């Protein structure tokens, strides 16, 4: 009997910034909020109060030459552990936030070839909803299971338009930087190549608003190389409330020798967090030079001691005289 295929759900969300107008699009179908009377929208951005019910509309477009059937659902968004990018919970997973509050008016729709379909969406904010940002997505999953890389592997694709829901109340931005690790990789011979060191750290959003963080590494102490500060790249464009990510960044030109501390600082929206790691690094070339100098110094010292002993006069023997009378 053949084993049932494993189905993987690949979800593509809208751009991180809601500013550019456009749909979440994979080249075959797209999902976007229905345009308002004022301006196009690339994401649902909705202010809300606890206990409030919100209604909106989405447009699902099919750009292929055949009709496509989609399963629609509302999902919670989260940051991935790998790189901090945004992802959503799968259709079979338990939804706890926006995904539990929202529901499309139809769970399954069929969109004819080269056509669009408009579907309503309702969000019921619970009375005990916490203030701040809640992020999710309206996702359209292709009903087809396509073959993947493997005999028992199938793939379903989905596209989602993001939902940014801000529940009114006090805004409390907060960020923590922890578990900083600085790994120095210096060239064997100083100044013969770039030092490709690595800084690893964990970012944790402890507040209730999404953060677009600026992260920098700073060096204090006595060291060779530089510069003393560097802005770290590959930082998530958006760190959601309650989320944490483990990140790592290469640091070309980092300190190649010395002793000190590397401090990683994250700032955004008036919040600031910092964490540090100490380092002590000496290139093998310098260690070899120190060993050679030490050996040469010891050799010179032995020679000087030997020469000093050779220069000392030999003691003369005392001549025997007549015995003293008793």
Backbone bond lengths (Angstrom), bond angles and torsions (degrees), N, CA, C in turn:
res aa  C-N    CA-C-N  psi(-1)  N-CA   C-N-CA  omega(-1)  CA-C   N-CA-C  phi
1 X - - - 1.471 - - 1.522 109.01 -
2 X 1.325 117.13 135.92 1.450 121.25 -177.36 1.522 109.62 -75.99
3 X 1.345 114.20 142.21 1.459 118.92 177.25 1.516 109.64 -73.55
4 X 1.326 116.23 146.22 1.460 120.53 177.52 1.515 109.76 -67.66
5 X 1.322 117.94 141.62 1.465 119.68 -179.17 1.513 111.84 -69.62
6 X 1.303 115.51 147.61 1.452 121.88 173.21 1.519 107.78 -85.54
7 X 1.324 117.82 130.78 1.459 121.82 -177.24 1.511 109.23 -105.28
8 X 1.308 116.72 122.89 1.451 122.37 175.99 1.520 108.61 -103.74
9 X 1.338 116.30 136.92 1.453 120.62 179.93 1.511 109.22 -107.37
10 X 1.329 117.52 115.77 1.444 122.74 179.83 1.524 108.24 -103.68
11 X 1.326 116.52 121.30 1.455 121.26 -175.19 1.514 110.63 -114.59
12 X 1.327 115.83 133.58 1.450 122.08 177.79 1.518 107.99 -115.50
13 X 1.345 117.00 124.39 1.454 120.72 -178.01 1.521 110.86 -102.61
14 X 1.340 115.68 173.56 1.449 120.19 177.71 1.515 110.56 -68.58
15 X 1.340 116.19 172.81 1.457 121.11 178.81 1.514 110.54 -60.12
16 X 1.334 117.32 153.67 1.453 120.84 -177.39 1.509 111.96 -60.68
17 X 1.300 117.12 -40.94 1.460 119.95 179.27 1.513 110.10 -89.84
18 X 1.338 118.28 129.59 1.457 119.08 179.31 1.514 113.34 -77.23
19 X 1.327 118.67 -0.23 1.457 120.72 -174.96 1.526 113.52 -66.04
20 X 1.376 119.32 -49.68 1.458 117.49 -177.56 1.523 110.85 -68.74
21 X 1.329 116.74 132.65 1.458 119.90 177.91 1.516 108.68 -77.06
22 X 1.322 116.81 136.68 1.448 120.58 178.72 1.508 109.74 160.80
23 X 1.340 115.36 165.49 1.455 120.47 -177.02 1.516 110.18 -99.15
24 X 1.351 114.78 159.39 1.452 120.09 166.77 1.517 106.64 -72.43
25 X 1.326 116.93 119.48 1.464 120.61 -165.38 1.522 109.02 -140.39
26 X 1.334 116.79 133.04 1.465 120.20 175.29 1.521 111.89 -112.54
27 X 1.335 117.17 13.77 1.452 121.47 179.52 1.512 114.21 93.95
28 X 1.341 117.97 -15.82 1.461 121.93 178.37 1.523 111.80 -117.54
29 X 1.305 117.38 -38.31 1.453 120.62 174.82 1.517 109.77 -147.52
30 X 1.327 115.58 162.57 1.458 120.35 -177.19 1.525 109.44 -143.67
31 X 1.348 114.00 160.13 1.460 121.67 177.23 1.519 107.28 -134.07
32 X 1.326 116.92 133.08 1.458 120.45 176.24 1.519 109.70 -154.12
33 X 1.329 117.24 159.37 1.459 118.96 173.22 1.525 109.65 -65.50
34 X 1.324 115.83 146.56 1.454 119.03 173.29 1.524 108.61 -63.50
35 X 1.318 116.26 136.20 1.469 120.27 -175.83 1.526 110.76 -61.98
36 X 1.326 113.79 139.62 1.454 118.85 174.79 1.529 109.13 -77.03
37 X 1.324 116.60 173.94 1.462 120.36 179.30 1.517 112.07 -73.35
38 X 1.353 116.68 -10.28 1.464 120.25 -176.10 1.519 111.66 -103.40
39 X 1.325 117.04 -47.69 1.460 119.51 -172.66 1.520 110.71 -153.56
40 X 1.350 117.67 151.63 1.462 120.10 173.98 1.537 110.61 -64.89
41 X 1.329 115.52 155.20 1.461 120.73 -179.84 1.525 109.78 -128.05
42 X 1.315 116.20 142.16 1.461 120.12 174.27 1.520 111.79 -105.04
43 X 1.340 118.05 -10.18 1.458 122.53 179.46 1.519 108.54 -150.73
44 X 1.326 115.36 154.91 1.461 120.44 172.86 1.530 107.93 -78.02
45 X 1.309 117.77 117.74 1.466 122.38 176.72 1.521 107.72 -121.37
46 X 1.331 116.08 105.62 1.449 120.67 -168.20 1.531 111.24 -129.49
47 X 1.327 117.96 119.99 1.458 120.35 170.45 1.529 109.18 -76.35
48 X 1.327 116.99 149.47 1.462 119.69 -175.99 1.518 110.78 -151.30
49 X 1.323 115.02 164.73 1.461 123.11 172.58 1.528 108.25 -123.02
50 X 1.332 118.45 151.87 1.468 119.43 175.49 1.526 110.79 -55.23
51 X 1.337 116.76 135.88 1.451 122.79 -179.50 1.515 114.40 84.17
52 X 1.310 118.13 1.51 1.458 122.05 -175.89 1.532 111.01 -87.69
53 X 1.340 117.50 147.27 1.462 122.89 174.07 1.523 108.86 -110.79
54 X 1.336 116.44 128.46 1.458 122.57 -177.94 1.525 109.81 -115.86
55 X 1.307 115.62 145.58 1.466 120.78 176.79 1.527 109.19 -129.59
56 X 1.330 115.27 142.69 1.467 120.78 177.61 1.512 107.97 -152.48
57 X 1.330 116.33 179.88 1.453 121.52 -179.44 1.524 109.96 -132.55
58 X 1.325 115.78 147.68 1.460 121.86 177.12 1.522 109.49 -125.93
59 X 1.323 115.24 152.77 1.462 121.92 178.40 1.528 108.37 -115.17
60 X 1.331 116.71 124.28 1.468 122.73 175.68 1.522 107.25 -106.94
61 X 1.339 116.45 122.39 1.468 121.81 -176.27 1.521 110.47 -111.51
62 X 1.321 116.27 134.17 1.460 123.18 176.11 1.525 107.98 -110.13
63 X 1.334 116.79 113.71 1.467 120.33 -177.47 1.529 112.72 -100.64
64 X 1.351 117.43 7.52 1.459 120.70 -179.84 1.525 110.47 -89.62
65 X 1.348 115.69 177.08 1.467 121.55 -179.11 1.529 112.52 -91.79
66 X 1.320 117.89 4.00 1.469 121.12 178.82 1.525 109.50 -129.59
67 X 1.325 115.67 156.09 1.463 120.11 177.16 1.533 109.79 -67.92
68 X 1.330 117.14 143.09 1.458 122.79 179.46 1.523 109.61 -124.50
69 X 1.322 115.74 141.00 1.453 122.18 177.33 1.524 109.40 -109.45
70 X 1.316 116.48 132.75 1.465 122.06 -176.26 1.530 110.87 -124.53
71 X 1.318 114.73 145.65 1.461 121.72 167.33 1.519 107.33 -96.71
72 X 1.326 116.89 129.64 1.461 121.89 -177.78 1.530 110.06 -108.05
73 X 1.315 116.22 139.51 1.457 120.61 173.65 1.517 109.26 -158.31
74 X 1.336 115.78 161.17 1.463 122.12 175.96 1.520 107.84 -103.06
75 X 1.344 116.52 133.65 1.461 121.63 -173.01 1.520 111.37 -125.80
76 X 1.337 115.29 153.61 1.461 121.60 169.98 1.526 109.05 -75.97
77 X 1.312 116.81 143.98 1.464 121.91 173.99 1.524 109.68 -101.32
78 X 1.326 116.08 153.30 1.461 121.59 177.32 1.516 109.27 -154.36
79 X 1.332 116.56 163.53 1.464 121.97 174.92 1.518 109.60 -86.52
80 X 1.315 116.94 135.82 1.459 120.46 177.55 1.524 110.23 -73.94
81 X 1.327 116.84 147.67 1.461 121.08 179.43 1.517 111.73 -70.14
82 X 1.333 117.00 -26.88 1.463 120.84 -173.61 1.516 112.29 -69.05
83 X 1.349 117.16 -49.87 1.460 119.19 -175.02 1.526 113.01 -139.19
84 X 1.323 117.36 2.91 1.457 119.78 178.70 1.511 114.56 82.67
85 X 1.339 117.99 1.38 1.447 119.86 177.48 1.528 111.55 -66.33
86 X 1.328 116.52 161.49 1.454 119.86 -178.42 1.522 111.12 -84.68
87 X 1.329 115.63 138.70 1.458 123.21 175.73 1.521 107.49 -139.39
88 X 1.332 117.02 173.45 1.461 121.01 178.91 1.524 109.55 -128.44
89 X 1.328 115.43 158.79 1.453 120.39 175.35 1.531 109.64 -70.97
90 X 1.331 115.30 146.72 1.452 120.47 -179.85 1.516 112.50 -70.56
91 X 1.316 114.95 167.41 1.457 120.58 -174.75 1.525 112.02 -65.83
92 X 1.335 117.76 -26.69 1.459 120.69 179.89 1.527 112.53 -92.67
93 X 1.326 117.68 -4.65 1.456 120.16 -179.61 1.521 111.30 -83.01
94 X 1.336 115.27 159.24 1.458 120.78 177.91 1.524 109.75 -76.30
95 X 1.316 116.83 126.53 1.467 122.99 177.99 1.530 108.08 -95.07
96 X 1.338 116.98 137.02 1.459 120.86 -174.34 1.530 113.64 -120.49
97 X 1.312 117.91 -14.62 1.461 119.42 -173.77 1.531 108.44 -127.48
98 X 1.321 117.65 -115.93 1.459 120.63 -179.64 1.528 110.92 -56.35
99 X 1.328 116.39 -36.87 1.462 119.96 179.64 1.513 112.94 -62.77
100 X 1.328 117.38 -29.31 1.464 121.23 177.81 1.521 111.65 -84.62
101 X 1.326 117.03 -20.42 1.463 120.67 -177.58 1.529 112.78 -88.96
102 X 1.338 116.98 -24.79 1.457 120.55 -170.91 1.517 113.14 -105.91
103 X 1.332 114.73 153.66 1.461 120.56 176.84 1.521 108.88 -155.34
104 X 1.348 116.99 130.54 1.473 119.28 173.92 1.520 109.63 -75.01
105 X 1.326 116.79 155.93 1.462 120.19 -178.69 1.522 111.68 -69.48
106 X 1.335 116.78 -21.47 1.461 121.38 174.74 1.523 109.10 -132.50
107 X 1.339 116.37 134.27 1.462 121.11 179.34 1.523 112.65 -81.69
108 X 1.321 116.52 -26.44 1.470 121.77 -179.27 1.525 107.86 -134.30
109 X 1.338 115.22 132.22 1.462 119.67 175.36 1.529 109.01 -134.94
110 X 1.319 115.70 150.59 1.464 122.21 173.44 1.521 107.62 -116.45
111 X 1.316 115.58 124.56 1.464 121.49 -178.30 1.529 108.07 -109.34
112 X 1.333 118.52 120.60 1.468 120.26 179.22 1.533 112.02 -61.04
113 X 1.316 115.09 164.75 1.463 120.84 179.21 1.524 110.42 -58.90
114 X 1.315 115.40 139.72 1.465 122.53 176.88 1.536 112.10 53.24
115 X 1.330 115.94 38.92 1.457 119.90 -176.35 1.522 110.49 -136.61
116 X 1.319 115.13 174.53 1.458 122.09 177.53 1.521 109.69 -128.58
117 X 1.338 114.67 159.19 1.466 120.62 174.56 1.524 107.52 -137.38
118 X 1.318 115.21 139.08 1.463 120.83 178.45 1.518 108.96 -105.67
119 X 1.322 115.50 132.78 1.454 121.03 -177.71 1.519 109.25 -133.11
120 X 1.322 116.83 140.34 1.455 120.99 178.37 1.518 111.72 -82.00
121 X 1.336 115.64 156.83 1.457 121.99 177.15 1.526 107.90 -137.89
122 X 1.330 116.34 136.88 1.459 122.24 179.77 1.523 109.75 -120.38
123 X 1.325 116.15 134.38 1.464 122.81 177.25 1.528 108.30 -121.30
124 X 1.316 116.58 117.69 1.463 122.20 177.90 1.525 108.43 -105.84
125 X 1.315 115.28 104.85 1.467 121.23 -177.91 1.526 108.23 -78.42
126 X 1.320 119.24 123.30 1.474 120.29 -178.10 1.528 111.98 -66.46
127 X 1.328 117.95 153.90 1.463 120.94 -178.93 1.528 113.35 -61.14
128 X 1.332 116.95 -26.52 1.466 119.75 -178.74 1.529 112.30 -100.05
129 X 1.329 117.85 19.84 1.469 120.80 179.40 1.520 110.07 -61.23
130 X 1.308 116.41 135.25 1.462 121.25 -178.56 1.522 110.74 -75.05
131 X 1.341 118.94 146.36 1.461 121.19 176.88 1.521 111.15 -63.59
132 X 1.326 115.23 154.41 1.456 120.34 175.14 1.507 113.11 112.63
133 X 1.344 115.13 -161.80 1.463 121.81 -172.92 1.529 111.40 -89.08
134 X 1.328 114.78 136.46 1.465 122.72 173.67 1.525 105.91 -130.93
135 X 1.330 116.34 125.75 1.465 120.58 -171.33 1.524 109.87 -122.49
136 X 1.321 115.77 135.74 1.453 121.58 176.97 1.513 110.16 -152.46
137 X 1.333 116.59 -155.97 1.465 120.57 -179.62 1.512 109.89 -160.34
138 X 1.335 115.68 148.35 1.458 122.26 167.08 1.523 106.26 -92.85
139 X 1.332 116.51 118.79 1.465 121.47 -170.49 1.520 110.07 -113.92
140 X 1.334 115.28 136.05 1.463 122.78 173.35 1.527 108.10 -112.72
141 X 1.346 115.95 113.78 1.466 121.95 -176.92 1.525 109.19 -103.38
142 X 1.332 114.90 126.95 1.464 120.43 177.29 1.529 109.11 -62.29
143 X 1.326 115.85 131.91 1.473 120.53 -177.40 1.522 112.07 -70.15
144 X 1.318 117.38 -18.85 1.466 120.57 -177.37 1.524 111.29 -78.61
145 X 1.325 116.76 144.63 1.462 122.92 172.34 1.518 107.08 -106.57
146 X 1.306 115.30 117.71 1.462 120.36 -176.13 1.526 109.95 -99.43
147 X 1.336 117.37 150.23 1.466 119.23 178.73 1.519 111.21 -65.33
148 X 1.329 114.92 140.45 1.445 120.34 177.94 1.511 110.86 -112.09
149 X 1.314 115.76 -165.60 1.467 121.22 -177.97 1.526 108.78 -84.68
150 X 1.330 117.63 85.38 1.460 121.98 -179.75 1.515 109.68 151.65
151 X 1.329 116.00 153.88 1.457 119.82 -175.32 1.520 112.53 -70.08
152 X 1.329 118.35 -27.63 1.452 121.48 -178.77 1.530 110.21 -119.81
153 X 1.303 115.78 39.67 1.454 120.17 -176.50 1.519 109.92 -126.86
154 X 1.331 115.45 126.63 1.451 120.68 175.62 1.512 109.41 -125.71
155 X 1.318 115.96 158.17 1.464 121.09 -176.15 1.518 109.50 -130.89
156 X 1.336 115.41 130.51 1.458 121.59 167.80 1.517 107.72 -112.04
157 X 1.334 115.87 139.34 1.463 119.64 -179.09 1.517 110.58 -109.51
158 X 1.321 114.61 146.83 1.449 119.80 178.35 1.510 110.98 -138.33
159 X 1.323 116.00 153.37 1.460 122.33 176.84 1.522 107.32 -129.95
160 X 1.325 116.48 137.34 1.456 119.48 -176.96 1.512 113.66 -131.91
161 X 1.329 116.60 141.00 1.464 122.37 172.48 1.524 107.72 -97.14
162 X 1.303 117.27 130.03 1.456 120.87 -172.88 1.525 112.83 -73.03
163 X 1.313 113.04 150.44 1.459 121.98 176.98 1.525 107.75 -119.44
164 X 1.335 116.38 117.31 1.465 122.22 175.83 1.529 107.29 -107.86
165 X 1.307 115.70 106.95 1.460 121.06 -177.93 1.530 108.30 -112.19
166 X 1.317 116.82 119.16 1.470 121.12 178.70 1.526 108.99 -109.77
167 X 1.334 115.38 111.20 1.459 121.51 179.10 1.521 108.21 -84.13
168 X 1.332 116.13 129.99 1.462 119.97 -174.56 1.530 110.78 -65.67
169 X 1.311 114.61 151.76 1.458 122.39 -177.50 1.508 109.50 141.73
170 X 1.333 118.15 -177.99 1.468 121.40 -178.01 1.530 111.65 -61.04
171 X 1.324 115.57 135.26 1.469 121.46 174.47 1.517 108.35 -94.06
172 X 1.330 115.90 128.15 1.461 120.48 -177.04 1.531 109.78 -130.46
173 X 1.330 117.56 82.14 1.472 118.75 176.28 1.522 110.87 -69.10
174 X 1.316 116.20 144.72 1.464 120.35 178.42 1.511 110.97 -165.05
175 X 1.332 116.66 141.38 1.460 121.31 179.12 1.524 109.51 -143.56
176 X 1.316 116.00 144.10 1.459 123.33 176.44 1.521 108.24 -124.37
177 X 1.343 116.05 137.84 1.465 122.56 171.77 1.519 107.69 -110.53
178 X 1.309 117.76 125.07 1.462 120.92 -177.08 1.522 110.68 -142.21
179 X 1.349 114.32 167.75 1.468 122.11 177.28 1.526 112.40 54.39
180 X 1.339 116.40 46.84 1.464 120.79 178.26 1.530 109.09 -74.55
181 X 1.320 116.40 133.17 1.465 122.47 177.36 1.532 108.74 -134.30
182 X 1.342 115.67 126.54 1.457 121.13 177.75 1.520 107.95 -111.43
183 X 1.333 116.83 118.73 1.462 122.69 179.81 1.519 108.50 -111.02
184 X 1.332 116.24 108.06 1.460 120.81 -177.00 1.518 110.15 -85.84
185 X 1.313 116.06 131.37 1.469 122.48 174.61 1.515 107.13 -128.11
186 X 1.315 116.28 90.09 1.456 121.68 -176.21 1.524 110.41 -94.36
187 X 1.342 118.48 153.38 1.462 120.77 174.50 1.518 110.37 -65.87
188 X 1.321 116.31 149.56 1.470 120.18 -178.62 1.512 111.58 -59.97
189 X 1.327 117.17 -38.88 1.463 121.92 177.99 1.520 107.82 -112.10
190 X 1.337 117.81 120.68 1.463 119.78 -176.52 1.530 112.77 -54.27
191 X 1.344 114.40 142.82 1.466 123.32 175.36 1.535 113.78 65.79
192 X 1.352 117.16 15.37 1.463 119.50 175.16 1.515 111.66 -100.21
193 X 1.319 118.34 -0.99 1.455 122.52 179.24 1.505 110.19 -176.55
194 X 1.320 116.27 166.33 1.468 120.97 -178.30 1.518 110.41 -77.83
195 X 1.321 115.40 142.07 1.452 121.06 175.39 1.522 108.70 -81.62
196 X 1.328 117.98 116.41 1.466 122.06 -178.49 1.518 108.62 -100.97
197 X 1.301 116.40 74.49 1.452 121.00 179.55 1.525 110.27 -85.01
198 X 1.334 115.96 169.34 1.456 121.96 -177.10 1.520 110.40 -131.84
199 X 1.320 115.86 137.31 1.456 122.48 173.91 1.522 108.18 -115.25
200 X 1.331 117.00 123.00 1.457 122.41 176.74 1.524 108.69 -116.08
201 X 1.321 116.15 145.91 1.461 120.00 -176.23 1.526 109.68 -163.98
202 X 1.321 115.53 163.34 1.462 122.33 177.08 1.519 109.31 -116.27
203 X 1.342 115.80 131.64 1.457 122.26 174.08 1.519 108.73 -105.61
204 X 1.322 116.11 133.82 1.469 120.89 178.24 1.538 108.67 -130.21
205 X 1.331 115.93 123.05 1.456 121.19 176.33 1.527 107.75 -86.02
206 X 1.334 116.72 106.45 1.459 121.61 -177.48 1.524 112.75 -96.12
207 X 1.338 117.56 0.04 1.458 120.84 -178.87 1.508 112.41 -97.56
208 X 1.325 115.82 -161.22 1.467 120.70 -178.21 1.525 113.02 -120.11
209 X 1.347 116.88 16.63 1.463 120.77 176.30 1.525 109.43 -128.92
210 X 1.329 115.96 152.02 1.466 120.77 176.52 1.525 109.70 -70.13
211 X 1.340 115.89 145.41 1.461 120.73 -174.62 1.527 110.96 -123.45
212 X 1.336 115.58 133.13 1.465 122.37 168.42 1.527 105.97 -101.59
213 X 1.311 116.42 99.65 1.460 121.95 -166.72 1.521 112.75 -90.86
214 X 1.340 114.31 145.05 1.458 122.27 167.12 1.530 106.72 -107.17
215 X 1.331 116.79 123.53 1.461 121.45 -174.64 1.528 109.09 -121.24
216 X 1.347 116.26 128.48 1.458 121.92 -179.83 1.527 109.67 -129.94
217 X 1.328 115.61 151.11 1.465 122.35 173.00 1.524 108.49 -112.28
218 X 1.328 116.90 134.83 1.460 122.84 -176.93 1.521 108.85 -129.55
219 X 1.341 115.89 140.99 1.463 121.86 -178.24 1.524 109.89 -110.46
220 X 1.328 116.45 132.41 1.461 123.17 171.65 1.514 108.66 -124.07
221 X 1.329 116.70 144.37 1.456 120.88 177.77 1.512 111.37 132.14
222 X 1.328 115.47 -161.51 1.471 122.62 177.53 1.522 107.23 -110.14
223 X 1.334 116.74 117.62 1.459 119.18 -173.45 1.526 109.71 -156.82
224 X 1.336 114.41 163.49 1.457 122.91 172.63 1.519 108.42 -106.82
225 X 1.311 117.20 144.06 1.448 121.15 -178.98 1.511 110.20 102.42
226 X 1.278 115.99 -170.50 1.452 119.91 -178.07 1.516 109.71 159.41
227 X 1.312 117.85 -170.74 1.460 129.00 5.04 1.521 112.23 -74.68
228 X 1.326 115.66 173.31 1.450 120.38 -176.06 1.512 112.46 -73.31
229 X 1.341 118.39 -20.65 1.464 120.88 -178.02 1.514 109.81 -138.45
230 X 1.329 114.99 146.14 1.460 120.34 178.80 1.524 108.98 -146.40
231 X 1.332 116.04 134.77 1.467 119.84 174.33 1.521 108.56 -80.34
232 X 1.316 116.65 128.71 1.458 121.93 -177.07 1.525 110.57 -85.06
233 X 1.319 114.96 141.12 1.457 121.70 -179.29 1.530 109.97 -99.96
234 X 1.324 115.56 -178.04 1.469 123.22 -179.96 1.526 112.44 59.49
235 X 1.322 116.06 30.91 1.461 121.52 175.69 1.526 108.28 -85.86
236 X 1.337 119.12 138.07 1.474 119.82 178.55 1.521 111.42 -54.69
237 X 1.321 116.20 136.21 1.462 119.64 177.68 1.517 110.79 -67.02
238 X 1.329 116.49 -20.75 1.457 120.35 -177.38 1.530 108.76 -152.32
239 X 1.339 116.79 116.85 1.460 121.76 175.93 1.523 107.82 -104.71
240 X 1.327 116.06 116.21 1.458 121.15 -173.34 1.529 111.22 -76.74
241 X 1.335 117.28 156.42 1.469 120.39 178.32 1.530 111.80 -56.84
242 X 1.336 115.29 137.44 1.454 120.68 177.71 1.514 114.86 78.41
243 X 1.329 118.54 -1.25 1.461 121.64 -177.09 1.527 111.22 -95.59
244 X 1.332 116.34 152.07 1.458 121.43 172.38 1.522 109.11 -136.62
245 X 1.321 115.25 147.92 1.457 121.26 -179.12 1.526 108.82 -137.62
246 X 1.317 115.33 146.18 1.462 122.57 175.08 1.517 107.67 -103.22
247 X 1.334 116.78 121.26 1.452 121.86 -174.41 1.521 110.73 -123.36
248 X 1.316 115.61 159.07 1.453 122.14 177.57 1.519 108.66 -143.41
249 X 1.331 116.33 138.58 1.465 120.69 -178.46 1.520 109.40 -136.65
250 X 1.328 116.38 137.36 1.460 120.37 174.01 1.522 109.31 -75.87
251 X 1.320 115.79 153.20 1.467 121.43 -177.32 1.523 108.92 -133.45
252 X 1.335 118.05 83.31 1.465 119.52 175.56 1.524 110.22 -63.17
253 X 1.309 116.98 137.28 1.455 120.81 178.61 1.512 114.01 78.10
254 X 1.327 117.91 19.67 1.463 121.12 178.14 1.533 109.71 -68.39
255 X 1.337 118.18 166.55 1.473 120.02 178.27 1.521 111.54 -51.47
256 X 1.339 115.71 129.49 1.462 119.54 -177.31 1.508 112.63 -97.04
257 X 1.316 117.57 -12.73 1.458 120.66 177.93 1.519 108.08 -162.58
258 X 1.305 115.44 144.72 1.453 119.25 176.07 1.509 112.29 137.42
259 X 1.331 113.77 -169.37 1.454 120.94 -179.27 1.521 108.61 -139.38
260 X 1.330 116.18 134.98 1.463 118.68 179.96 1.508 111.71 176.28
261 X 1.319 115.67 -155.43 1.463 122.99 -179.33 1.522 110.04 -129.94
262 X 1.314 115.76 140.67 1.463 122.51 171.48 1.524 107.41 -106.97
263 X 1.319 116.18 121.01 1.458 121.88 -179.08 1.522 109.79 -112.12
264 X 1.313 116.63 126.83 1.464 122.86 176.22 1.524 107.70 -101.26
265 X 1.340 116.12 124.91 1.460 122.10 -177.86 1.527 109.59 -121.00
266 X 1.326 116.28 131.68 1.464 122.47 177.46 1.523 108.73 -118.27
267 X 1.332 116.81 131.60 1.464 121.62 -179.64 1.521 109.64 -134.26
268 X 1.330 114.97 145.23 1.462 121.89 174.82 1.516 109.08 -175.57
269 X 1.327 115.28 137.24 1.462 121.58 170.13 1.536 112.21 54.42
270 X 1.335 116.32 37.75 1.453 120.63 178.72 1.511 114.80 81.84
271 X 1.326 118.51 -2.27 1.463 121.65 178.16 1.523 109.86 -101.04
272 X 1.339 115.12 154.44 1.467 120.03 -177.50 1.520 109.06 -148.47
273 X 1.327 115.43 136.44 1.457 121.69 174.70 1.510 109.42 -137.82
274 X 1.345 117.06 149.44 1.466 120.61 -178.25 1.519 109.68 -148.12
275 X 1.329 115.25 149.38 1.457 122.97 175.16 1.510 109.27 -147.68
276 X 1.349 117.80 153.14 1.468 121.08 -172.97 1.529 111.26 -132.49
277 X 1.324 113.92 160.97 1.463 122.72 172.57 1.526 107.92 -143.16
278 X 1.332 116.87 138.41 1.465 121.58 179.11 1.525 110.12 -87.34
279 X 1.330 115.30 153.73 1.459 119.03 177.29 1.520 109.91 -142.29
280 X 1.314 115.18 151.18 1.460 124.27 172.43 1.511 105.81 -142.57
281 X 1.321 116.06 111.28 1.453 119.76 -176.13 1.522 110.41 -136.83
282 X 1.326 114.82 133.89 1.469 122.51 176.61 1.518 107.54 -134.59
283 X 1.335 119.73 123.65 1.466 121.29 179.61 1.522 111.34 -60.88
284 X 1.330 115.71 149.70 1.467 120.74 179.15 1.518 111.57 -58.10
285 X 1.329 116.76 -32.26 1.460 119.36 179.82 1.529 110.43 -61.86
286 X 1.345 116.05 -44.99 1.461 119.14 179.84 1.522 111.37 -66.83
287 X 1.340 116.25 -38.44 1.460 118.78 176.41 1.530 110.59 -61.39
288 X 1.349 115.95 -41.22 1.466 118.87 177.67 1.517 111.88 -64.10
289 X 1.359 115.87 -41.94 1.467 119.06 177.72 1.528 111.17 -61.26
290 X 1.320 116.57 -43.58 1.463 119.90 178.60 1.521 111.11 -62.41
291 X 1.344 116.40 -39.87 1.463 119.51 178.82 1.521 110.82 -64.81
292 X 1.358 116.84 -42.50 1.458 120.02 178.75 1.522 111.48 -64.67
293 X 1.336 116.26 -43.50 1.467 119.38 178.55 1.520 110.98 -62.67
294 X 1.317 116.36 -40.00 1.459 119.69 178.70 1.520 111.19 -64.41
295 X 1.344 115.96 -43.61 1.470 119.30 179.34 1.526 110.66 -65.30
296 X 1.361 116.47 -41.33 1.468 119.01 179.15 1.526 110.79 -64.76
297 X 1.333 116.92 -40.86 1.460 119.84 178.07 1.508 112.12 -62.49
298 X 1.329 116.62 -41.30 1.463 120.18 179.38 1.527 110.48 -65.00
299 X 1.352 116.42 -38.12 1.465 119.94 179.84 1.530 110.92 -66.40
300 X 1.331 116.46 -43.72 1.473 119.66 178.33 1.518 110.82 -62.45
301 X 1.323 116.99 -41.23 1.455 120.31 179.70 1.523 111.47 -63.14
302 X 1.351 116.87 -42.11 1.473 119.57 178.17 1.517 110.96 -63.07
303 X 1.337 117.20 -41.01 1.470 119.68 179.99 1.527 111.28 -64.78
304 X 1.317 116.64 -41.08 1.462 119.47 179.29 1.522 111.16 -64.72
305 X 1.319 115.91 -40.79 1.463 118.39 178.00 1.527 111.04 -64.65
306 X 1.311 115.34 -39.49 1.468 119.23 179.49 1.530 110.91 -65.96
307 X 1.367 115.25 -41.77 1.466 118.81 178.40 1.517 111.31 -66.00
308 X 1.321 117.03 -37.31 1.468 120.04 178.95 1.518 110.80 -64.74
309 X 1.336 116.51 -41.00 1.473 118.88 178.66 1.520 111.07 -66.04
310 X 1.354 116.16 -36.23 1.473 118.83 -179.08 1.526 111.13 -70.11
311 X 1.339 117.95 -28.91 1.466 121.06 -178.24 1.526 113.16 -79.85
312 X 1.277 119.46 -12.13 1.467 121.39 -179.85 1.530 109.81 -71.81
313 X 1.420 118.50 135.78 1.481 120.91 179.58 1.514 111.01 -65.84
314 X 1.370 113.89 146.93 1.452 119.14 178.85 1.527 108.90 -74.14
315 X 1.282 122.08 139.90 1.486 123.49 177.44 1.542 110.45 -67.07
316 X 1.415 117.01 135.81 1.482 121.69 -179.77 1.517 109.82 -88.04
317 X 1.374 114.60 146.96 1.483 120.26 179.72 1.521 109.72 -80.07
318 X 1.282 118.80 138.80 1.462 124.92 179.44 1.528 110.35 -82.11
319 X 1.415 116.68 127.76 1.480 120.29 -178.20 1.532 109.21 -71.05
320 X 1.328 114.87 141.49 1.490 119.71 178.91 1.515 110.92 -77.66
321 X 1.327 119.98 127.34 1.472 123.78 177.07 1.521 112.12 -101.93
322 X 1.374 115.88 -177.77 1.497 119.15 179.55 1.507 109.39 -64.59
323 X 1.270 112.26 149.07 1.468 117.99 -178.51 1.516 109.64 -66.96
324 X 1.286 116.02 140.99 1.452 120.20 178.05 1.504 109.49 -69.11
325 X 1.407 112.73 137.56 1.485 115.33 179.66 1.518 109.83 -67.22
326 X 1.314 111.73 148.67 1.447 116.58 178.52 1.512 108.24 -78.95
